[in-house]
Amino acid sequence: MAASPREDRPGAAVLIMASAVFLFTLIDTSAKWLIMAGVPALQVVFSRYAGALLTALVFFLPRGGMGEFRSNRPWIQLTRAMALLGSTVFNFLALSYLPITLTIAMFFAIPIVTTLLSIPVLGEKVGLRRFLAVVSGFVGVLVIVQPWGAEFHWAIFFSIGALLSASIYFVLTRLLAGTDNNSTSQLWTNGVATLALVPFTFGDFVWPEAGVAMFLFLFIGFLGGVSHILATLAYRFAPASTVAPVVYVQVIYATAVGYLVFNNLPTIWTALGTAIIIVSGVYIWLRERVHEDAVDAQGDLRA
């Protein structure tokens, strides 16, 4: 199916992305709560994707029917879906051991890793200033991880796995831009993950106890489905250079949730490393915006 046309609605895009990021925070919060309540991590991941698939089916199929599953680049959709699944599995495992403020801070390095991956995958060129911003971003990651300190926790490798998987997901999302509809991407992402997790989920299924845990178990998938629909919609309303920096509002969300729900605050090292990563990420996006404007100007001159 032909992809939906892009629109120029930056104000709406920022508000929609801020809402999506808030839902992302609620997903991580729900996952950590469920795992702490004794629900196996893979089962929580399954609930997240199965619920998101159901949400996508209800939202998209009445309008487009089974044709919504038809992808113009199925192998990339498959690889993209598995990358996002890997990111979720690693992230939920990390949440079993680490504070939510730390795991979310690691995700802020996605634009840094994505910049490096875009060189071999997308054929993009990275200038000296962007490369130095990437290096600075990795310094921020080291400040958070502190491999030299007594506070180092081995579960940080789960967060690193989540970071790498999510970066691959976003590079492939760029590769699919303008190729498939939002509906097709959502159905593939959630459908592939749900099917892949079935063999690992129902062998020893553990239902959460009634109350808050049961509600979160049934609701986390809906949050996952709606959040990604909103995020994809935001990127249709405005370019990445406008939308992407909005994810940093998650610093506020994560700090508030970490304190109110789990009674913890980010350490000084997590806060410092996060600040370094955010400055590096914003600079990378600003450089990308300058590059895009220059390409557009050259196109106008040739027209």
BALOBA-1460 file (C-alpha; in Angstrom, 3 decimals):
// residues 303
<rec num="1" residu="m" x="0.000" y="0.000" z="0.000"/>
<rec num="2" residu="a" x="1.128" y="3.552" z="-0.651"/>
<rec num="3" residu="a" x="2.451" y="5.411" z="2.362"/>
<rec num="4" residu="s" x="0.436" y="8.284" z="3.811"/>
<rec num="5" residu="p" x="1.680" y="11.714" z="2.690"/>
<rec num="6" residu="r" x="3.724" y="13.822" z="5.087"/>
<rec num="7" residu="e" x="2.212" y="17.000" z="6.521"/>
<rec num="8" residu="d" x="3.639" y="20.261" z="7.893"/>
<rec num="9" residu="r" x="2.201" y="20.501" z="11.426"/>
<rec num="10" residu="p" x="5.199" y="20.975" z="13.761"/>
<rec num="11" residu="g" x="3.210" y="22.199" z="16.771"/>
<rec num="12" residu="a" x="0.950" y="19.147" z="16.733"/>
<rec num="13" residu="a" x="3.971" y="16.893" z="16.152"/>
<rec num="14" residu="v" x="5.735" y="18.152" z="19.290"/>
<rec num="15" residu="l" x="2.628" y="17.693" z="21.466"/>
<rec num="16" residu="i" x="1.955" y="14.222" z="20.046"/>
<rec num="17" residu="m" x="5.569" y="13.132" z="20.577"/>
<rec num="18" residu="a" x="5.565" y="14.461" z="24.148"/>
<rec num="19" residu="s" x="2.465" y="12.350" z="24.798"/>
<rec num="20" residu="a" x="4.113" y="9.300" z="23.214"/>
<rec num="21" residu="v" x="7.219" y="9.748" z="25.381"/>
<rec num="22" residu="f" x="5.035" y="9.931" z="28.491"/>
<rec num="23" residu="l" x="3.447" y="6.623" z="27.499"/>
<rec num="24" residu="f" x="6.929" y="5.129" z="26.918"/>
<rec num="25" residu="t" x="7.742" y="6.054" z="30.523"/>
<rec num="26" residu="l" x="4.542" y="4.423" z="31.746"/>
<rec num="27" residu="i" x="5.469" y="1.242" z="29.835"/>
<rec num="28" residu="d" x="8.843" y="1.023" z="31.602"/>
<rec num="29" residu="t" x="7.214" y="1.820" z="34.938"/>
<rec num="30" residu="s" x="4.587" y="-0.892" z="34.447"/>
<rec num="31" residu="a" x="7.225" y="-3.416" z="33.363"/>
<rec num="32" residu="k" x="9.408" y="-2.762" z="36.406"/>
<rec num="33" residu="w" x="6.376" y="-2.988" z="38.712"/>
<rec num="34" residu="l" x="5.277" y="-6.312" z="37.194"/>
<rec num="35" residu="i" x="8.755" y="-7.863" z="37.311"/>
<rec num="36" residu="m" x="9.145" y="-6.772" z="40.940"/>
<rec num="37" residu="a" x="5.749" y="-8.433" z="41.579"/>
<rec num="38" residu="g" x="7.154" y="-11.752" z="40.332"/>
<rec num="39" residu="v" x="5.942" y="-11.862" z="36.725"/>
<rec num="40" residu="p" x="8.679" y="-13.304" z="34.421"/>
<rec num="41" residu="a" x="10.288" y="-10.666" z="32.205"/>
<rec num="42" residu="l" x="9.580" y="-12.512" z="28.927"/>
<rec num="43" residu="q" x="5.928" y="-12.844" z="29.916"/>
<rec num="44" residu="v" x="5.749" y="-9.087" z="30.484"/>
<rec num="45" residu="v" x="7.296" y="-8.539" z="27.049"/>
<rec num="46" residu="f" x="4.705" y="-10.867" z="25.512"/>
<rec num="47" residu="s" x="1.843" y="-8.995" z="27.177"/>
<rec num="48" residu="r" x="3.269" y="-5.695" z="25.919"/>
<rec num="49" residu="y" x="3.377" y="-6.873" z="22.284"/>
<rec num="50" residu="a" x="0.222" y="-9.009" z="22.253"/>
<rec num="51" residu="g" x="-1.785" y="-6.108" z="23.669"/>
<rec num="52" residu="a" x="-0.195" y="-3.703" z="21.196"/>
<rec num="53" residu="l" x="-1.044" y="-6.077" z="18.331"/>
<rec num="54" residu="l" x="-4.675" y="-6.237" z="19.461"/>
<rec num="55" residu="t" x="-4.751" y="-2.428" z="19.665"/>
<rec num="56" residu="a" x="-3.299" y="-2.116" z="16.152"/>
<rec num="57" residu="l" x="-5.779" y="-4.664" z="14.741"/>
<rec num="58" residu="v" x="-8.746" y="-2.809" z="16.239"/>
<rec num="59" residu="f" x="-7.412" y="0.563" z="15.112"/>
<rec num="60" residu="f" x="-6.270" y="-0.229" z="11.579"/>
<rec num="61" residu="l" x="-8.106" y="-3.249" z="10.118"/>
<rec num="62" residu="p" x="-11.604" y="-1.690" z="9.969"/>
<rec num="63" residu="r" x="-10.201" y="0.982" z="7.639"/>
<rec num="64" residu="g" x="-7.894" y="-1.031" z="5.402"/>
<rec num="65" residu="g" x="-8.649" y="-4.714" z="5.939"/>
<rec num="66" residu="m" x="-5.992" y="-7.412" z="5.574"/>
<rec num="67" residu="g" x="-4.240" y="-5.293" z="2.960"/>
<rec num="68" residu="e" x="-2.752" y="-3.317" z="5.855"/>
<rec num="69" residu="f" x="-0.331" y="-6.223" z="6.379"/>
<rec num="70" residu="r" x="1.105" y="-5.868" z="2.869"/>
<rec num="71" residu="s" x="4.607" y="-4.395" z="3.042"/>
<rec num="72" residu="n" x="6.674" y="-3.032" z="0.179"/>
<rec num="73" residu="r" x="9.879" y="-4.100" z="1.981"/>
<rec num="74" residu="p" x="8.974" y="-7.141" z="4.117"/>
<rec num="75" residu="w" x="12.507" y="-8.228" z="4.993"/>
<rec num="76" residu="i" x="13.346" y="-4.821" z="6.409"/>
<rec num="77" residu="q" x="10.061" y="-4.822" z="8.335"/>
<rec num="78" residu="l" x="10.926" y="-8.250" z="9.752"/>
<rec num="79" residu="t" x="14.436" y="-7.205" z="10.786"/>
<rec num="80" residu="r" x="13.107" y="-3.944" z="12.249"/>
<rec num="81" residu="a" x="10.495" y="-5.806" z="14.300"/>
<rec num="82" residu="m" x="13.087" y="-8.217" z="15.704"/>
<rec num="83" residu="a" x="15.375" y="-5.299" z="16.604"/>
<rec num="84" residu="l" x="12.610" y="-3.605" z="18.582"/>
<rec num="85" residu="l" x="11.737" y="-6.898" z="20.266"/>
<rec num="86" residu="g" x="15.380" y="-7.351" z="21.270"/>
<rec num="87" residu="s" x="15.452" y="-3.831" z="22.664"/>
<rec num="88" residu="t" x="12.351" y="-4.458" z="24.772"/>
<rec num="89" residu="v" x="13.618" y="-7.793" z="26.112"/>
<rec num="90" residu="f" x="16.991" y="-6.333" z="27.099"/>
<rec num="91" residu="n" x="15.373" y="-3.237" z="28.604"/>
<rec num="92" residu="f" x="12.871" y="-5.168" z="30.716"/>
<rec num="93" residu="l" x="15.661" y="-7.448" z="31.953"/>
<rec num="94" residu="a" x="17.693" y="-4.355" z="32.883"/>
<rec num="95" residu="l" x="14.704" y="-2.934" z="34.749"/>
<rec num="96" residu="s" x="14.774" y="-6.041" z="36.937"/>
<rec num="97" residu="y" x="18.004" y="-4.768" z="38.506"/>
<rec num="98" residu="l" x="18.522" y="-1.083" z="37.673"/>
<rec num="99" residu="p" x="16.683" y="2.168" z="38.481"/>
<rec num="100" residu="i" x="14.338" y="3.420" z="35.762"/>
<rec num="101" residu="t" x="16.218" y="6.739" z="35.613"/>
<rec num="102" residu="l" x="19.406" y="4.882" z="34.633"/>
<rec num="103" residu="t" x="17.821" y="2.642" z="31.978"/>
<rec num="104" residu="i" x="16.054" y="5.589" z="30.356"/>
<rec num="105" residu="a" x="19.242" y="7.672" z="30.456"/>
<rec num="106" residu="m" x="20.976" y="4.964" z="28.411"/>
<rec num="107" residu="f" x="18.291" y="5.260" z="25.737"/>
<rec num="108" residu="f" x="19.162" y="8.927" z="25.288"/>
<rec num="109" residu="a" x="22.309" y="7.714" z="23.527"/>
<rec num="110" residu="i" x="20.212" y="6.303" z="20.663"/>
<rec num="111" residu="p" x="20.825" y="9.275" z="18.304"/>
<rec num="112" residu="i" x="24.546" y="8.920" z="18.954"/>
<rec num="113" residu="v" x="24.656" y="5.228" z="18.036"/>
<rec num="114" residu="t" x="22.193" y="5.818" z="15.188"/>
<rec num="115" residu="t" x="24.546" y="8.422" z="13.717"/>
<rec num="116" residu="l" x="27.343" y="5.841" z="13.576"/>
<rec num="117" residu="l" x="25.101" y="3.087" z="12.164"/>
<rec num="118" residu="s" x="23.762" y="5.425" z="9.477"/>
<rec num="119" residu="i" x="27.207" y="5.480" z="7.864"/>
<rec num="120" residu="p" x="27.298" y="1.817" z="6.703"/>
<rec num="121" residu="v" x="23.510" y="1.238" z="6.522"/>
<rec num="122" residu="l" x="22.244" y="4.469" z="4.969"/>
<rec num="123" residu="g" x="25.446" y="5.659" z="3.332"/>
<rec num="124" residu="e" x="25.359" y="8.951" z="5.243"/>
<rec num="125" residu="k" x="28.474" y="11.035" z="5.789"/>
<rec num="126" residu="v" x="29.399" y="12.247" z="9.277"/>
<rec num="127" residu="g" x="31.584" y="15.339" z="9.507"/>
<rec num="128" residu="l" x="34.233" y="16.056" z="12.132"/>
<rec num="129" residu="r" x="31.949" y="18.099" z="14.378"/>
<rec num="130" residu="r" x="29.238" y="15.457" z="14.461"/>
<rec num="131" residu="f" x="31.856" y="12.785" z="15.070"/>
<rec num="132" residu="l" x="33.215" y="14.767" z="18.047"/>
<rec num="133" residu="a" x="29.631" y="15.057" z="19.347"/>
<rec num="134" residu="v" x="29.338" y="11.267" z="19.083"/>
<rec num="135" residu="v" x="32.557" y="10.857" z="21.085"/>
<rec num="136" residu="s" x="31.245" y="13.273" z="23.719"/>
<rec num="137" residu="g" x="28.033" y="11.285" z="23.911"/>
<rec num="138" residu="f" x="29.928" y="8.091" z="24.612"/>
<rec num="139" residu="v" x="31.814" y="9.899" z="27.361"/>
<rec num="140" residu="g" x="28.393" y="10.614" z="28.861"/>
<rec num="141" residu="v" x="27.539" y="6.907" z="28.651"/>
<rec num="142" residu="l" x="30.783" y="6.041" z="30.473"/>
<rec num="143" residu="v" x="29.940" y="8.568" z="33.193"/>
<rec num="144" residu="i" x="26.590" y="6.832" z="33.722"/>
<rec num="145" residu="v" x="27.931" y="3.271" z="33.539"/>
<rec num="146" residu="q" x="31.107" y="3.929" z="35.578"/>
<rec num="147" residu="p" x="32.875" y="0.669" z="34.675"/>
<rec num="148" residu="w" x="35.736" y="1.761" z="36.945"/>
<rec num="149" residu="g" x="33.594" y="2.321" z="40.064"/>
<rec num="150" residu="a" x="32.329" y="0.196" z="42.923"/>
<rec num="151" residu="e" x="28.735" y="1.027" z="41.933"/>
<rec num="152" residu="f" x="29.080" y="-0.736" z="38.559"/>
<rec num="153" residu="h" x="26.346" y="-3.336" z="38.048"/>
<rec num="154" residu="w" x="26.665" y="-6.137" z="35.512"/>
<rec num="155" residu="a" x="23.009" y="-5.635" z="34.441"/>
<rec num="156" residu="i" x="24.134" y="-2.487" z="32.614"/>
<rec num="157" residu="f" x="25.031" y="-4.846" z="29.752"/>
<rec num="158" residu="f" x="21.297" y="-5.457" z="29.327"/>
<rec num="159" residu="s" x="20.842" y="-1.698" z="28.898"/>
<rec num="160" residu="i" x="23.683" y="-1.586" z="26.371"/>
<rec num="161" residu="g" x="22.018" y="-4.419" z="24.434"/>
<rec num="162" residu="a" x="18.743" y="-2.488" z="24.520"/>
<rec num="163" residu="l" x="20.527" y="0.643" z="23.272"/>
<rec num="164" residu="l" x="22.156" y="-1.147" z="20.336"/>
<rec num="165" residu="s" x="18.937" y="-2.952" z="19.352"/>
<rec num="166" residu="a" x="16.865" y="0.236" z="19.538"/>
<rec num="167" residu="s" x="19.435" y="2.101" z="17.419"/>
<rec num="168" residu="i" x="19.197" y="-0.577" z="14.726"/>
<rec num="169" residu="y" x="15.408" y="-0.238" z="14.895"/>
<rec num="170" residu="f" x="15.575" y="3.524" z="14.314"/>
<rec num="171" residu="v" x="18.079" y="3.229" z="11.441"/>
<rec num="172" residu="l" x="15.749" y="0.737" z="9.729"/>
<rec num="173" residu="t" x="12.825" y="3.068" z="10.425"/>
<rec num="174" residu="r" x="14.677" y="5.758" z="8.472"/>
<rec num="175" residu="l" x="15.268" y="3.247" z="5.706"/>
<rec num="176" residu="l" x="11.507" y="2.558" z="5.543"/>
<rec num="177" residu="a" x="10.487" y="6.233" z="5.556"/>
<rec num="178" residu="g" x="7.932" y="6.890" z="2.829"/>
<rec num="179" residu="t" x="7.762" y="3.180" z="1.923"/>
<rec num="180" residu="d" x="5.087" y="1.658" z="4.185"/>
<rec num="181" residu="n" x="2.130" y="3.078" z="6.072"/>
<rec num="182" residu="n" x="2.140" y="3.582" z="9.837"/>
<rec num="183" residu="s" x="-0.480" y="0.818" z="10.041"/>
<rec num="184" residu="t" x="1.708" y="-1.694" z="8.193"/>
<rec num="185" residu="s" x="4.717" y="-0.929" z="10.371"/>
<rec num="186" residu="q" x="2.712" y="-1.267" z="13.595"/>
<rec num="187" residu="l" x="1.100" y="-4.554" z="12.543"/>
<rec num="188" residu="w" x="4.428" y="-6.057" z="11.500"/>
<rec num="189" residu="t" x="6.296" y="-4.815" z="14.586"/>
<rec num="190" residu="n" x="3.772" y="-6.163" z="17.077"/>
<rec num="191" residu="g" x="2.753" y="-9.241" z="15.099"/>
<rec num="192" residu="v" x="6.293" y="-10.545" z="14.557"/>
<rec num="193" residu="a" x="7.202" y="-9.992" z="18.220"/>
<rec num="194" residu="t" x="4.054" y="-11.714" z="19.489"/>
<rec num="195" residu="l" x="4.582" y="-14.785" z="17.308"/>
<rec num="196" residu="a" x="8.285" y="-14.969" z="18.197"/>
<rec num="197" residu="l" x="7.510" y="-14.944" z="21.940"/>
<rec num="198" residu="v" x="4.734" y="-17.559" z="21.962"/>
<rec num="199" residu="p" x="7.085" y="-20.599" z="22.332"/>
<rec num="200" residu="f" x="8.871" y="-18.960" z="25.295"/>
<rec num="201" residu="t" x="5.789" y="-17.718" z="27.140"/>
<rec num="202" residu="f" x="3.187" y="-20.435" z="27.588"/>
<rec num="203" residu="g" x="5.366" y="-23.227" z="28.972"/>
<rec num="204" residu="d" x="5.016" y="-22.024" z="32.569"/>
<rec num="205" residu="f" x="2.598" y="-19.103" z="32.449"/>
<rec num="206" residu="v" x="2.360" y="-17.062" z="35.658"/>
<rec num="207" residu="w" x="-0.680" y="-14.863" z="36.112"/>
<rec num="208" residu="p" x="-0.059" y="-11.793" z="38.278"/>
<rec num="209" residu="e" x="-2.032" y="-11.420" z="41.464"/>
<rec num="210" residu="a" x="-5.294" y="-9.477" z="41.285"/>
<rec num="211" residu="g" x="-5.212" y="-5.710" z="41.724"/>
<rec num="212" residu="v" x="-2.688" y="-3.254" z="40.328"/>
<rec num="213" residu="a" x="-0.403" y="-5.961" z="38.888"/>
<rec num="214" residu="m" x="-3.231" y="-7.573" z="36.917"/>
<rec num="215" residu="f" x="-4.376" y="-4.194" z="35.598"/>
<rec num="216" residu="l" x="-0.853" y="-3.281" z="34.471"/>
<rec num="217" residu="f" x="-0.344" y="-6.705" z="32.885"/>
<rec num="218" residu="l" x="-3.470" y="-6.270" z="30.767"/>
<rec num="219" residu="f" x="-2.914" y="-2.542" z="30.092"/>
<rec num="220" residu="i" x="0.807" y="-2.450" z="29.173"/>
<rec num="221" residu="g" x="0.122" y="-3.683" z="25.636"/>
<rec num="222" residu="f" x="-2.417" y="-0.936" z="25.012"/>
<rec num="223" residu="l" x="0.174" y="1.621" z="26.148"/>
<rec num="224" residu="g" x="2.708" y="0.080" z="23.768"/>
<rec num="225" residu="g" x="0.332" y="0.158" z="20.804"/>
<rec num="226" residu="v" x="-0.885" y="3.727" z="21.312"/>
<rec num="227" residu="s" x="2.583" y="5.138" z="22.076"/>
<rec num="228" residu="h" x="4.136" y="3.855" z="18.845"/>
<rec num="229" residu="i" x="1.133" y="4.935" z="16.774"/>
<rec num="230" residu="l" x="1.515" y="8.439" z="18.223"/>
<rec num="231" residu="a" x="5.288" y="8.505" z="17.675"/>
<rec num="232" residu="t" x="4.956" y="7.453" z="14.038"/>
<rec num="233" residu="l" x="2.205" y="10.041" z="13.530"/>
<rec num="234" residu="a" x="4.442" y="12.752" z="14.979"/>
<rec num="235" residu="y" x="7.164" y="11.943" z="12.435"/>
<rec num="236" residu="r" x="4.568" y="12.292" z="9.662"/>
<rec num="237" residu="f" x="3.613" y="15.773" z="10.885"/>
<rec num="238" residu="a" x="7.173" y="17.147" z="11.146"/>
<rec num="239" residu="p" x="10.773" y="16.225" z="10.230"/>
<rec num="240" residu="a" x="12.965" y="14.252" z="12.625"/>
<rec num="241" residu="s" x="15.013" y="17.356" z="13.442"/>
<rec num="242" residu="t" x="11.864" y="18.857" z="14.990"/>
<rec num="243" residu="v" x="10.391" y="15.774" z="16.635"/>
<rec num="244" residu="a" x="13.399" y="13.792" z="17.872"/>
<rec num="245" residu="p" x="14.669" y="16.198" z="20.596"/>
<rec num="246" residu="v" x="11.271" y="15.964" z="22.308"/>
<rec num="247" residu="v" x="12.297" y="12.563" z="23.718"/>
<rec num="248" residu="y" x="14.495" y="14.379" z="26.238"/>
<rec num="249" residu="v" x="11.402" y="15.487" z="28.142"/>
<rec num="250" residu="q" x="11.506" y="11.910" z="29.409"/>
<rec num="251" residu="v" x="14.161" y="13.076" z="31.898"/>
<rec num="252" residu="i" x="11.378" y="14.878" z="33.752"/>
<rec num="253" residu="y" x="8.940" y="11.991" z="33.450"/>
<rec num="254" residu="a" x="11.452" y="9.366" z="34.586"/>
<rec num="255" residu="t" x="12.690" y="11.406" z="37.539"/>
<rec num="256" residu="a" x="9.131" y="12.031" z="38.737"/>
<rec num="257" residu="v" x="8.096" y="8.387" z="38.319"/>
<rec num="258" residu="g" x="11.301" y="7.085" z="39.894"/>
<rec num="259" residu="y" x="10.664" y="9.173" z="42.988"/>
<rec num="260" residu="l" x="6.882" y="8.819" z="43.285"/>
<rec num="261" residu="v" x="6.597" y="5.116" z="42.432"/>
<rec num="262" residu="f" x="9.963" y="3.556" z="43.351"/>
<rec num="263" residu="n" x="11.265" y="6.128" z="45.853"/>
<rec num="264" residu="n" x="14.590" y="6.683" z="44.114"/>
<rec num="265" residu="l" x="16.254" y="9.617" z="42.388"/>
<rec num="266" residu="p" x="19.050" y="9.647" z="39.801"/>
<rec num="267" residu="t" x="22.566" y="9.699" z="41.205"/>
<rec num="268" residu="i" x="24.815" y="12.655" z="40.500"/>
<rec num="269" residu="w" x="26.702" y="10.530" z="37.959"/>
<rec num="270" residu="t" x="23.518" y="9.521" z="36.155"/>
<rec num="271" residu="a" x="22.420" y="13.163" z="36.039"/>
<rec num="272" residu="l" x="25.827" y="14.360" z="34.774"/>
<rec num="273" residu="g" x="26.101" y="11.619" z="32.140"/>
<rec num="274" residu="t" x="22.538" y="12.274" z="30.983"/>
<rec num="275" residu="a" x="23.294" y="15.985" z="30.582"/>
<rec num="276" residu="i" x="26.394" y="15.220" z="28.471"/>
<rec num="277" residu="i" x="24.425" y="12.797" z="26.270"/>
<rec num="278" residu="i" x="21.561" y="15.276" z="25.786"/>
<rec num="279" residu="v" x="23.912" y="18.105" z="24.767"/>
<rec num="280" residu="s" x="25.676" y="15.780" z="22.315"/>
<rec num="281" residu="g" x="22.378" y="14.480" z="20.907"/>
<rec num="282" residu="v" x="20.906" y="17.939" z="20.426"/>
<rec num="283" residu="y" x="24.073" y="19.079" z="18.649"/>
<rec num="284" residu="i" x="23.909" y="16.072" z="16.313"/>
<rec num="285" residu="w" x="20.299" y="16.875" z="15.446"/>
<rec num="286" residu="l" x="21.135" y="20.537" z="14.869"/>
<rec num="287" residu="r" x="23.931" y="19.550" z="12.482"/>
<rec num="288" residu="e" x="21.558" y="17.174" z="10.673"/>
<rec num="289" residu="r" x="19.058" y="20.022" z="10.336"/>
<rec num="290" residu="v" x="21.714" y="22.317" z="8.828"/>
<rec num="291" residu="h" x="22.649" y="19.530" z="6.398"/>
<rec num="292" residu="e" x="18.994" y="18.976" z="5.408"/>
<rec num="293" residu="d" x="18.481" y="22.722" z="4.850"/>
<rec num="294" residu="a" x="21.584" y="22.862" z="2.660"/>
<rec num="295" residu="v" x="20.376" y="19.912" z="0.558"/>
<rec num="296" residu="d" x="16.931" y="21.521" z="0.189"/>
<rec num="297" residu="a" x="18.524" y="24.821" z="-0.865"/>
<rec num="298" residu="q" x="20.585" y="23.096" z="-3.535"/>
<rec num="299" residu="g" x="17.422" y="21.404" z="-4.791"/>
<rec num="300" residu="d" x="15.640" y="24.743" z="-5.023"/>
<rec num="301" residu="l" x="18.514" y="26.260" z="-6.982"/>
<rec num="302" residu="r" x="18.444" y="23.399" z="-9.481"/>
<rec num="303" residu="a" x="14.679" y="23.525" z="-9.916"/>
